Amino acid sequence: MKREQVRECHTEGHISATHVIQNPANSGEWIVFFKKSAGRSYFLVDDNDEVESFSRLDDLIETVRGLGIKFAEIHM
């Protein structure tokens, strides 16, 4: 899900949870996914539909906050 879609879904109350996990392809990076109320999950993707990954948790948290998300679970 692209950033604008995340903002819209969050504003409309469709996102039920936000999770941060280590990138399975690179354990030195972090990715975020959102669970929608219908039980489906979506990764945060860029304009090229590639999963966004972050080498620093601080950068990921700043991005998630910028999307209006206030709570996220971090899985290590």
N, C-alpha and C positions, 0 to 999 in steps of 0.2 A: 504494500500500500504506500503510495507516495505521500509526502508531507501534507499537502493540501487535503487529501482524502482523510488522513488521520485527524486533522483539525476538524473537519466537517463531522466525521463519525463521533469524535469525542464531544463536540458541542451538542450533537443530537442524542447523546447518551447511549450510543451503540457499542462503545468499547467497555468491556467488563473488567479487563485486567491488562496490565502491561508487564512484560517480563524481559529481563536482560540476561543473556547467556553468553558464554564464551563461543566464539566462532568455531564450529567443528572443523573447518578447513584450516584455521590458523589460531592456535590457542592463545596467541598474544593479542588477539583482537576480540572485540565485543560486538554483539548484534542485539537488536531489540525486536520483539514481536508483540503484537496486540491480539487479544482474544475479543472477538465480538460477541454480543449477547446471544447470537444464534449458535454459538459453539465453534465457529470457525476461527482460525488463527491466520494472521498476516504479518509478514516481515516488513520492516521499514525498507523501502527501496528508493533508489535515486531516479533521475529522469530517464535513464536507460534501462529501467526495470531490473537493475542489479541490486542485490541485498547490500545495504549500507553497513559498513563495519567501521569500528572506531578503535584505535590503538590505546586511547586514554578514556577511562570511565568518566572523567570530568567533562570531556567533550560530548560524550553520549548523553550524560545527564543534562547538560546545557541544551542540547538539541531537543530532548524529550520535554523539558520544561517549556521551551519555545513553542511546542505543539499544544501546550495547555495541560499536559499531564502532570499531576501532582504526586502520584504514588506509583511505584514500580517495584517489583520483586527482582532481586539480583540472585542468580543461581551460579554457584561456583563449582 
